[in-house]
């Protein structure tokens, strides 16, 4: 069986803070949509690493990289996040 890593990412927008949980493949799918729809830099997403992907240090490093990735996206769309990003970040649950 294949195990997979779930990344727990802290999101903050204005005074709101919450966490989202996603697999790397979810980030990859989001990224593909944003690259095609919003023309964001395709190199923005940290690369997929296969070797030692579940080692604690790599997981922590990637989690930080994914947090930075999401913060960068939020800065890129300061007023209205694209629907696909809003859904990914569960905006509908937390930000009114």
TORLUM-512804 format. One line per field, with one value per residue (C-alpha): residue number from 1; x, y, z; residue in one letter. Coordinates in Angstrom, 3 decimals. Layout:
seq NUM/...
X X/...
Y Y/...
Z Z/...
type a/...
***
This chain:
seq 1/2/3/4/5/6/7/8/9/10/11/12/13/14/15/16/17/18/19/20/21/22/23/24/25/26/27/28/29/30/31/32/33/34/35/36/37/38/39/40/41/42/43/44/45/46/47/48/49/50/51/52/53/54/55/56/57/58/59/60/61/62/63/64/65/66/67/68/69/70/71/72/73/74/75/76/77/78/79/80/81/82/83/84/85/86/87/88/89/90/91/92/93/94/95/96
X 0.000/1.220/1.256/0.931/1.809/-0.844/0.436/-1.251/-0.874/-1.645/-3.577/-4.110/-6.096/-6.629/-7.680/-8.723/-6.468/-7.156/-5.483/-6.046/-4.942/-3.916/-1.787/0.965/-1.118/-3.865/-1.335/-0.182/-3.750/-4.405/-1.154/-1.929/-5.286/-3.757/-0.954/-3.427/-6.179/-4.237/-0.812/1.077/4.711/4.788/8.026/6.318/5.241/8.027/9.046/7.829/10.526/10.432/13.494/13.000/9.703/8.432/11.531/10.647/13.081/11.891/8.244/8.925/10.882/8.184/5.457/7.266/7.679/3.979/3.050/5.220/3.623/0.122/1.191/2.661/-0.610/-2.571/-0.261/-0.697/-4.493/-4.931/-8.527/-10.270/-8.713/-9.579/-12.451/-10.184/-7.818/-10.659/-12.082/-8.660/-8.205/-11.790/-12.489/-16.215/-15.921/-13.864/-13.958/-17.263
Y 0.000/3.486/5.971/9.640/12.764/15.289/18.821/20.964/24.556/27.649/30.244/33.812/36.485/39.746/38.830/35.298/32.292/28.643/25.501/23.483/19.909/18.786/16.189/17.368/16.131/18.604/21.441/20.176/20.119/23.620/24.834/23.385/25.203/28.506/28.264/27.719/30.097/32.860/32.618/32.302/31.199/27.438/27.286/28.737/25.356/23.447/20.473/16.968/14.938/11.172/10.058/10.196/11.948/10.894/11.736/14.142/16.865/16.778/16.871/19.911/21.651/21.017/22.135/25.490/25.733/25.046/27.688/30.193/29.089/29.808/33.138/34.117/33.248/35.329/38.289/37.773/37.993/40.546/41.519/38.478/35.038/32.837/30.465/27.417/28.965/30.113/26.599/25.062/27.356/26.810/30.573/29.851/28.367/31.093/34.461/36.228
Z 0.000/-0.604/2.216/1.502/3.368/4.319/4.843/7.467/6.371/8.430/6.434/7.539/5.786/7.613/11.153/10.197/10.780/10.114/8.848/5.705/5.096/1.641/-0.077/-2.389/-5.341/-4.326/-4.469/-7.841/-9.223/-7.882/-9.394/-12.831/-12.863/-11.745/-14.309/-17.138/-15.953/-14.206/-15.844/-12.567/-12.721/-13.167/-11.141/-8.073/-6.679/-4.874/-7.025/-6.360/-4.637/-4.657/-2.669/1.083/0.632/4.037/6.056/8.850/7.780/4.174/5.238/7.440/4.691/2.109/4.505/4.883/1.103/0.572/3.155/1.297/-1.974/-0.622/0.903/-2.464/-4.188/-1.684/-2.331/-6.073/-5.731/-2.922/-3.639/-5.023/-4.989/-7.970/-7.199/-7.376/-4.797/-2.519/-2.538/-1.854/1.158/2.392/2.306/2.250/5.747/7.376/5.647/5.300
type x/x/x/x/x/x/x/x/x/x/x/x/x/x/x/x/x/x/x/x/x/x/x/x/x/x/x/x/x/x/x/x/x/x/x/x/x/x/x/x/x/x/x/x/x/x/x/x/x/x/x/x/x/x/x/x/x/x/x/x/x/x/x/x/x/x/x/x/x/x/x/x/x/x/x/x/x/x/x/x/x/x/x/x/x/x/x/x/x/x/x/x/x/x/x/x
***
